[in-house]
Amino acid sequence: AFSLVVAVDERGGIGDGRSIPWNVPEDMKFFRDVTTKLRGKNVKPSPAKRNAVVMGRKTWDSIPPKFRPLPGRLNVVLSSTLTTQHLLDGLPDEEKRNLHADSIVAVNGGLEQALQLLASPNYTPSIETVYCIGGGSVYAEALRPPCVHLLQAIYRTTIRASESSCSVFFRVPESGTEAAAGIEWQRETISEELTSANGNETKYYFEKLIPRNREEEQYLSLVDRIIREGNVKHDRTGVGTLSIFGAQMRFSLRNNRLPLLTTKRVFWRGVCEELLWFLRGETYAKKLSDKGVHIWDDNGSRAFLDSRGLTEYEEMDLGPV
């Protein structure tokens, strides 16, 4: 999986093939923050854990030599002619070449090959998030199958440039068109319109686009319907349940996907252990508790069983569940 970061003008222009035709330092900071930030509080990038940025040869060349490679990230450069050693040799001095020997990788291929490389055992332990950062042909590949099915988010900055000489463009395909590859993009967040301190008072705003998840929406709609219209049924816990009859959801299992239905982030190992416990027809919750899964501990306690009149049950024996 990967994300994409791009800055465009109001027509979708991203540049002229050589440079970016605007100077908005706030967008550069946004780019750096997004592509560098790791999950967790105050986690700093290191060779042991960092993000990767994938770019074409022209994008690499457009970075001023003194800023190559982009710090705190693994720089993956797509080129049919240059090797990793060629890219290192292009750095200004020997000290920098030695310092960044493990921060630059050349890939003879496109974005698909770069993603395959970064998903290999040599990289998965140390790479947290992969970002596609251009240029035009790499962005275009990102929006085509098979890569688009791995694209999780588009971070887009829109620049209201008074004059633009762009000849290269990036446009998110409209839903329903062949180019959309069956994916509908929706805006998850958008900033207010901001004004740059670049001296030209350039206007800009940030957006985050994500694929619309209609499978998830049908689940959320069902939960909402149960809450609003569900029949109340009392149970031995004293909490009760809400239920409806005859509801149906459909999920695609293509590409080795399996739906996990939950309303919050869950203890995945616990879910699997409990599922296997159910499939075996178990009722003795201590078997789960011994594995560190304490979902049923309270319901199996002596005090709870006695409070429900189940005095004949052994502690941690739940009976029919």
C-alpha positions as a Markdown table, in Angstrom:
| # | Residue | x | y | z |
|---|---|---|---|---|
| 1 | Ala | 0.0 | 0.0 | 0.0 |
| 2 | Phe | 1.1 | 3.6 | -0.6 |
| 3 | Ser | -0.1 | 7.2 | -0.5 |
| 4 | Leu | 0.5 | 10.0 | -3.0 |
| 5 | Val | 1.5 | 13.6 | -2.3 |
| 6 | Val | 1.0 | 16.3 | -5.0 |
| 7 | Ala | 0.7 | 20.1 | -5.4 |
| 8 | Val | -1.4 | 21.3 | -8.3 |
| 9 | Asp | -2.8 | 24.6 | -9.7 |
| 10 | Glu | -6.5 | 25.0 | -10.3 |
| 11 | Arg | -6.3 | 23.3 | -13.7 |
| 12 | Gly | -4.4 | 20.3 | -12.2 |
| 13 | Gly | -1.0 | 21.5 | -13.4 |
| 14 | Ile | 2.0 | 20.2 | -11.5 |
| 15 | Gly | 4.9 | 21.7 | -13.5 |
| 16 | Asp | 6.6 | 22.1 | -16.8 |
| 17 | Gly | 8.7 | 19.0 | -16.7 |
| 18 | Arg | 11.7 | 20.8 | -15.2 |
| 19 | Ser | 10.5 | 22.7 | -12.2 |
| 20 | Ile | 7.5 | 23.8 | -10.0 |
| 21 | Pro | 6.2 | 27.2 | -11.3 |
| 22 | Trp | 5.3 | 28.5 | -7.8 |
| 23 | Asn | 7.0 | 29.1 | -4.5 |
| 24 | Val | 4.9 | 28.3 | -1.5 |
| 25 | Pro | 7.1 | 27.4 | 1.5 |
| 26 | Glu | 4.1 | 26.3 | 3.5 |
| 27 | Asp | 3.5 | 23.5 | 1.0 |
| 28 | Met | 7.1 | 22.4 | 1.2 |
| 29 | Lys | 6.8 | 22.2 | 4.9 |
| 30 | Phe | 3.5 | 20.2 | 4.5 |
| 31 | Phe | 5.2 | 17.9 | 2.1 |
| 32 | Arg | 8.1 | 17.3 | 4.5 |
| 33 | Asp | 5.9 | 16.8 | 7.5 |
| 34 | Val | 3.6 | 14.3 | 5.7 |
| 35 | Thr | 6.3 | 12.2 | 4.1 |
| 36 | Thr | 8.6 | 12.2 | 7.2 |
| 37 | Lys | 6.2 | 11.7 | 10.1 |
| 38 | Leu | 6.0 | 8.3 | 11.7 |
| 39 | Arg | 3.2 | 6.8 | 13.8 |
| 40 | Gly | 3.7 | 7.2 | 17.5 |
| 41 | Lys | 4.5 | 10.2 | 19.7 |
| 42 | Asn | 7.8 | 11.9 | 19.1 |
| 43 | Val | 9.1 | 9.0 | 16.9 |
| 44 | Lys | 12.1 | 10.1 | 14.9 |
| 45 | Pro | 13.1 | 8.6 | 11.5 |
| 46 | Ser | 16.1 | 6.4 | 11.4 |
| 47 | Pro | 17.4 | 3.6 | 9.1 |
| 48 | Ala | 15.6 | 1.2 | 11.4 |
| 49 | Lys | 12.2 | 2.8 | 10.9 |
| 50 | Arg | 11.3 | 5.5 | 8.3 |
| 51 | Asn | 9.1 | 6.2 | 5.3 |
| 52 | Ala | 10.0 | 5.8 | 1.7 |
| 53 | Val | 9.5 | 8.4 | -1.1 |
| 54 | Val | 9.2 | 7.0 | -4.7 |
| 55 | Met | 10.0 | 9.4 | -7.5 |
| 56 | Gly | 10.9 | 9.5 | -11.2 |
| 57 | Arg | 14.4 | 10.5 | -12.5 |
| 58 | Lys | 13.3 | 14.0 | -13.5 |
| 59 | Thr | 11.8 | 14.6 | -10.0 |
| 60 | Trp | 15.1 | 13.6 | -8.5 |
| 61 | Asp | 17.0 | 15.9 | -10.8 |
| 62 | Ser | 14.7 | 18.8 | -9.9 |
| 63 | Ile | 15.8 | 18.5 | -6.2 |
| 64 | Pro | 18.8 | 20.9 | -5.7 |
| 65 | Pro | 21.9 | 18.8 | -5.2 |
| 66 | Lys | 22.5 | 20.1 | -1.6 |
| 67 | Phe | 19.0 | 18.8 | -0.6 |
| 68 | Arg | 19.6 | 15.3 | -2.1 |
| 69 | Pro | 18.6 | 12.8 | -0.8 |
| 70 | Leu | 15.4 | 14.0 | 1.0 |
| 71 | Pro | 16.5 | 13.5 | 4.6 |
| 72 | Gly | 14.8 | 11.1 | 7.0 |
| 73 | Arg | 13.3 | 9.0 | 4.2 |
| 74 | Leu | 14.4 | 6.3 | 1.9 |
| 75 | Asn | 14.7 | 7.9 | -1.6 |
| 76 | Val | 13.6 | 5.4 | -4.3 |
| 77 | Val | 14.4 | 6.7 | -7.8 |
| 78 | Leu | 12.9 | 5.1 | -10.9 |
| 79 | Ser | 15.4 | 5.0 | -13.8 |
| 80 | Ser | 16.1 | 2.7 | -16.7 |
| 81 | Thr | 19.7 | 3.9 | -17.0 |
| 82 | Leu | 21.0 | 5.0 | -13.5 |
| 83 | Thr | 22.1 | 2.6 | -10.7 |
| 84 | Thr | 22.2 | 3.3 | -7.0 |
| 85 | Gln | 25.9 | 3.9 | -7.3 |
| 86 | His | 25.3 | 6.5 | -10.1 |
| 87 | Leu | 22.9 | 8.4 | -7.8 |
| 88 | Leu | 25.4 | 8.3 | -4.9 |
| 89 | Asp | 28.2 | 9.5 | -7.2 |
| 90 | Gly | 26.1 | 12.5 | -8.0 |
| 91 | Leu | 26.1 | 13.8 | -4.5 |
| 92 | Pro | 28.4 | 16.8 | -3.8 |
| 93 | Asp | 31.1 | 15.2 | -1.7 |
| 94 | Glu | 32.5 | 11.9 | -0.3 |
| 95 | Glu | 31.3 | 12.6 | 3.2 |
| 96 | Lys | 27.7 | 12.9 | 2.0 |
| 97 | Arg | 28.0 | 9.8 | -0.2 |
| 98 | Asn | 29.1 | 7.8 | 2.8 |
| 99 | Leu | 26.4 | 9.3 | 5.1 |
| 100 | His | 23.6 | 8.5 | 2.7 |
| 101 | Ala | 24.7 | 5.2 | 1.3 |
| 102 | Asp | 21.6 | 3.5 | 2.8 |
| 103 | Ser | 19.2 | 6.3 | 1.9 |
| 104 | Ile | 19.1 | 6.0 | -1.9 |
| 105 | Val | 17.9 | 3.1 | -4.1 |
| 106 | Ala | 17.5 | 3.0 | -7.8 |
| 107 | Val | 14.8 | 0.8 | -9.4 |
| 108 | Asn | 15.0 | -0.2 | -13.0 |
| 109 | Gly | 11.3 | -0.1 | -13.6 |
| 110 | Gly | 8.1 | 1.8 | -12.7 |
| 111 | Leu | 6.1 | 2.4 | -9.6 |
| 112 | Glu | 4.8 | -1.2 | -9.6 |
| 113 | Gln | 8.3 | -2.6 | -9.4 |
| 114 | Ala | 9.3 | -0.1 | -6.7 |
| 115 | Leu | 6.3 | -1.1 | -4.6 |
| 116 | Gln | 7.2 | -4.8 | -5.0 |
| 117 | Leu | 10.7 | -4.1 | -3.9 |
| 118 | Leu | 9.5 | -2.1 | -0.8 |
| 119 | Ala | 7.1 | -5.0 | 0.1 |
| 120 | Ser | 10.0 | -7.5 | 0.1 |
| 121 | Pro | 11.5 | -8.8 | 3.4 |
| 122 | Asn | 14.5 | -6.6 | 3.0 |
| 123 | Tyr | 12.5 | -3.5 | 3.4 |
| 124 | Thr | 9.2 | -4.2 | 5.2 |
| 125 | Pro | 10.7 | -4.2 | 8.7 |
| 126 | Ser | 12.2 | -0.7 | 8.3 |
| 127 | Ile | 9.7 | 1.1 | 6.0 |
| 128 | Glu | 6.5 | 2.3 | 7.5 |
| 129 | Thr | 4.7 | 4.3 | 4.8 |
| 130 | Val | 5.5 | 4.6 | 1.1 |
| 131 | Tyr | 4.7 | 7.9 | -0.7 |
| 132 | Cys | 4.6 | 8.5 | -4.4 |
| 133 | Ile | 5.9 | 12.1 | -5.0 |
| 134 | Gly | 6.0 | 12.4 | -8.8 |
| 135 | Gly | 6.5 | 13.3 | -11.5 |
| 136 | Gly | 3.7 | 13.1 | -14.1 |
| 137 | Ser | 4.3 | 9.6 | -15.5 |
| 138 | Val | 4.7 | 8.2 | -12.0 |
| 139 | Tyr | 1.5 | 9.8 | -10.8 |
| 140 | Ala | -0.2 | 8.5 | -13.9 |
| 141 | Glu | 0.9 | 5.0 | -13.1 |
| 142 | Ala | -0.3 | 5.4 | -9.5 |
| 143 | Leu | -3.8 | 6.0 | -10.8 |
| 144 | Arg | -3.8 | 2.9 | -13.1 |
| 145 | Pro | -4.3 | -0.8 | -12.1 |
| 146 | Pro | -2.6 | -2.6 | -10.5 |
| 147 | Cys | -1.1 | 0.3 | -8.5 |
| 148 | Val | -4.3 | 2.2 | -7.9 |
| 149 | His | -5.7 | -0.7 | -5.9 |
| 150 | Leu | -2.9 | -0.2 | -3.4 |
| 151 | Leu | -3.4 | 3.6 | -3.2 |
| 152 | Gln | -4.7 | 4.5 | 0.2 |
| 153 | Ala | -4.7 | 8.3 | 0.2 |
| 154 | Ile | -4.0 | 11.4 | -2.0 |
| 155 | Tyr | -2.6 | 14.4 | -0.2 |
| 156 | Arg | -3.3 | 17.3 | -2.6 |
| 157 | Thr | -2.3 | 20.9 | -2.2 |
| 158 | Thr | -4.2 | 23.3 | -4.6 |
| 159 | Ile | -2.3 | 26.5 | -5.4 |
| 160 | Arg | -4.3 | 29.4 | -6.7 |
| 161 | Ala | -1.4 | 30.6 | -9.0 |
| 162 | Ser | -2.0 | 33.9 | -10.8 |
| 163 | Glu | 0.1 | 32.7 | -13.7 |
| 164 | Ser | 1.0 | 29.1 | -14.5 |
| 165 | Ser | 3.1 | 27.6 | -17.3 |
| 166 | Cys | 2.3 | 24.0 | -16.5 |
| 167 | Ser | 2.5 | 21.5 | -19.3 |
| 168 | Val | 2.3 | 18.4 | -17.0 |
| 169 | Phe | -1.0 | 17.7 | -15.2 |
| 170 | Phe | -2.4 | 15.5 | -12.4 |
| 171 | Arg | -6.2 | 15.0 | -12.3 |
| 172 | Val | -8.0 | 12.5 | -10.2 |
| 173 | Pro | -10.3 | 10.5 | -12.6 |
| 174 | Glu | -14.0 | 11.1 | -12.2 |
| 175 | Ser | -16.0 | 8.2 | -10.8 |
| 176 | Gly | -17.8 | 6.1 | -13.4 |
| 177 | Thr | -15.2 | 6.7 | -16.1 |
| 178 | Glu | -12.9 | 4.0 | -17.4 |
| 179 | Ala | -9.9 | 5.8 | -16.1 |
| 180 | Ala | -11.3 | 5.6 | -12.5 |
| 181 | Ala | -10.7 | 1.8 | -12.5 |
| 182 | Gly | -13.9 | 1.3 | -10.5 |
| 183 | Ile | -12.6 | 3.6 | -7.6 |
| 184 | Glu | -14.6 | 6.6 | -6.4 |
| 185 | Trp | -12.5 | 9.2 | -4.5 |
| 186 | Gln | -14.0 | 11.2 | -1.7 |
| 187 | Arg | -12.6 | 14.1 | 0.3 |
| 188 | Glu | -11.8 | 13.1 | 3.9 |
| 189 | Thr | -10.4 | 16.5 | 5.0 |
| 190 | Ile | -10.0 | 19.9 | 3.6 |
| 191 | Ser | -8.3 | 23.0 | 5.1 |
| 192 | Glu | -9.6 | 26.5 | 4.9 |
| 193 | Glu | -8.1 | 28.7 | 2.2 |
| 194 | Leu | -4.7 | 30.0 | 3.4 |
| 195 | Thr | -2.4 | 32.8 | 2.4 |
| 196 | Ser | 1.3 | 32.1 | 1.8 |
| 197 | Ala | 4.0 | 34.3 | 3.4 |
| 198 | Asn | 5.9 | 34.1 | 0.1 |
| 199 | Gly | 5.5 | 37.8 | -0.6 |
| 200 | Asn | 2.9 | 37.3 | -3.4 |
| 201 | Glu | 0.1 | 36.4 | -1.0 |
| 202 | Thr | -0.5 | 33.2 | -2.9 |
| 203 | Lys | -3.7 | 31.4 | -1.9 |
| 204 | Tyr | -3.7 | 27.6 | -1.3 |
| 205 | Tyr | -5.5 | 24.9 | 0.6 |
| 206 | Phe | -4.8 | 21.2 | 1.6 |
| 207 | Glu | -7.0 | 18.2 | 0.9 |
| 208 | Lys | -6.9 | 14.5 | 1.7 |
| 209 | Leu | -8.7 | 12.2 | -0.6 |
| 210 | Ile | -9.4 | 8.5 | 0.1 |
| 211 | Pro | -11.2 | 5.8 | -1.9 |
| 212 | Arg | -14.9 | 5.6 | -1.1 |
| 213 | Asn | -15.5 | 2.4 | 0.8 |
| 214 | Arg | -19.1 | 1.4 | 0.0 |
| 215 | Glu | -18.6 | -1.9 | 1.7 |
| 216 | Glu | -17.9 | -0.2 | 4.9 |
| 217 | Glu | -20.7 | 2.3 | 4.4 |
| 218 | Gln | -23.3 | -0.6 | 4.1 |
| 219 | Tyr | -22.1 | -1.9 | 7.5 |
| 220 | Leu | -22.3 | 1.6 | 9.1 |
| 221 | Ser | -25.8 | 2.1 | 7.6 |
| 222 | Leu | -26.8 | -1.3 | 9.1 |
| 223 | Val | -25.5 | -0.3 | 12.5 |
| 224 | Asp | -27.4 | 3.0 | 12.3 |
| 225 | Arg | -30.6 | 1.2 | 11.3 |
| 226 | Ile | -30.3 | -1.3 | 14.2 |
| 227 | Ile | -29.8 | 1.6 | 16.7 |
| 228 | Arg | -32.8 | 3.4 | 15.3 |
| 229 | Glu | -35.2 | 0.6 | 14.6 |
| 230 | Gly | -33.9 | -2.5 | 16.4 |
| 231 | Asn | -36.1 | -4.7 | 18.5 |
| 232 | Val | -35.1 | -4.8 | 22.2 |
| 233 | Lys | -34.4 | -8.2 | 23.7 |
| 234 | His | -33.4 | -8.8 | 27.3 |
| 235 | Asp | -30.6 | -11.2 | 28.0 |
| 236 | Arg | -28.8 | -12.7 | 31.0 |
| 237 | Thr | -26.2 | -9.9 | 31.1 |
| 238 | Gly | -28.8 | -7.3 | 32.0 |
| 239 | Val | -27.6 | -5.1 | 29.2 |
| 240 | Gly | -30.0 | -6.4 | 26.5 |
| 241 | Thr | -29.6 | -6.4 | 22.7 |
| 242 | Leu | -31.0 | -4.6 | 19.7 |
| 243 | Ser | -31.7 | -6.7 | 16.6 |
| 244 | Ile | -33.4 | -6.7 | 13.2 |
| 245 | Phe | -34.3 | -9.6 | 11.0 |
| 246 | Gly | -33.4 | -10.3 | 7.4 |
| 247 | Ala | -30.5 | -7.8 | 7.0 |
| 248 | Gln | -27.9 | -8.6 | 4.4 |
| 249 | Met | -24.5 | -7.3 | 3.4 |
| 250 | Arg | -22.3 | -8.2 | 0.4 |
| 251 | Phe | -18.5 | -8.1 | 0.4 |
| 252 | Ser | -16.0 | -8.8 | -2.3 |
| 253 | Leu | -13.3 | -11.3 | -1.4 |
| 254 | Arg | -11.2 | -10.5 | -4.4 |
| 255 | Asn | -7.4 | -9.8 | -4.0 |
| 256 | Asn | -7.3 | -12.0 | -0.8 |
| 257 | Arg | -9.4 | -9.5 | 1.2 |
| 258 | Leu | -11.4 | -10.6 | 4.2 |
| 259 | Pro | -13.9 | -8.2 | 5.8 |
| 260 | Leu | -13.4 | -7.4 | 9.5 |
| 261 | Leu | -16.5 | -5.8 | 11.0 |
| 262 | Thr | -15.8 | -3.6 | 14.0 |
| 263 | Thr | -16.7 | -0.1 | 15.2 |
| 264 | Lys | -13.3 | 0.6 | 16.7 |
| 265 | Arg | -9.7 | -0.5 | 16.6 |
| 266 | Val | -9.6 | -4.0 | 17.9 |
| 267 | Phe | -7.2 | -6.6 | 19.5 |
| 268 | Trp | -6.8 | -8.6 | 16.3 |
| 269 | Arg | -5.1 | -11.7 | 17.9 |
| 270 | Gly | -7.9 | -11.7 | 20.5 |
| 271 | Val | -10.5 | -11.7 | 17.7 |
| 272 | Cys | -8.9 | -14.7 | 16.0 |
| 273 | Glu | -8.5 | -16.6 | 19.2 |
| 274 | Glu | -12.1 | -16.0 | 20.1 |
| 275 | Leu | -13.3 | -17.0 | 16.7 |
| 276 | Leu | -11.4 | -20.3 | 16.8 |
| 277 | Trp | -12.8 | -20.8 | 20.3 |
| 278 | Phe | -16.3 | -20.4 | 19.0 |
| 279 | Leu | -15.7 | -22.6 | 16.0 |
| 280 | Arg | -14.5 | -25.4 | 18.3 |
| 281 | Gly | -17.8 | -25.1 | 20.3 |
| 282 | Glu | -15.9 | -24.1 | 23.5 |
| 283 | Thr | -17.7 | -22.6 | 26.5 |
| 284 | Tyr | -14.9 | -22.6 | 29.0 |
| 285 | Ala | -13.5 | -19.0 | 29.0 |
| 286 | Lys | -10.3 | -19.9 | 31.0 |
| 287 | Lys | -8.9 | -21.4 | 27.8 |
| 288 | Leu | -9.0 | -17.9 | 26.3 |
| 289 | Ser | -7.8 | -16.2 | 29.5 |
| 290 | Asp | -4.8 | -18.5 | 29.6 |
| 291 | Lys | -3.8 | -17.2 | 26.2 |
| 292 | Gly | -4.0 | -13.6 | 27.3 |
| 293 | Val | -7.5 | -13.0 | 25.8 |
| 294 | His | -9.7 | -11.7 | 28.6 |
| 295 | Ile | -12.9 | -10.9 | 26.6 |
| 296 | Trp | -15.1 | -13.2 | 28.7 |
| 297 | Asp | -13.4 | -12.9 | 32.1 |
| 298 | Asp | -16.0 | -10.7 | 33.8 |
| 299 | Asn | -18.9 | -12.8 | 32.4 |
| 300 | Gly | -17.2 | -16.0 | 33.7 |
| 301 | Ser | -16.5 | -14.7 | 37.2 |
| 302 | Arg | -18.0 | -16.5 | 40.2 |
| 303 | Ala | -19.7 | -13.2 | 41.3 |
| 304 | Phe | -21.3 | -12.6 | 37.9 |
| 305 | Leu | -22.5 | -16.2 | 37.4 |
| 306 | Asp | -24.1 | -16.2 | 40.9 |
| 307 | Ser | -25.7 | -12.8 | 40.3 |
| 308 | Arg | -27.5 | -14.3 | 37.2 |
| 309 | Gly | -28.7 | -17.4 | 39.1 |
| 310 | Leu | -26.1 | -19.7 | 37.4 |
| 311 | Thr | -24.8 | -21.1 | 40.7 |
| 312 | Glu | -24.4 | -24.6 | 39.3 |
| 313 | Tyr | -21.9 | -23.4 | 36.6 |
| 314 | Glu | -18.2 | -23.8 | 37.3 |
| 315 | Glu | -16.3 | -20.5 | 37.3 |
| 316 | Met | -15.4 | -19.4 | 33.8 |
| 317 | Asp | -17.9 | -21.9 | 32.3 |
| 318 | Leu | -20.2 | -19.7 | 30.2 |
| 319 | Gly | -22.7 | -22.3 | 29.1 |
| 320 | Pro | -24.4 | -21.6 | 25.8 |
| 321 | Val | -23.0 | -18.4 | 24.2 |
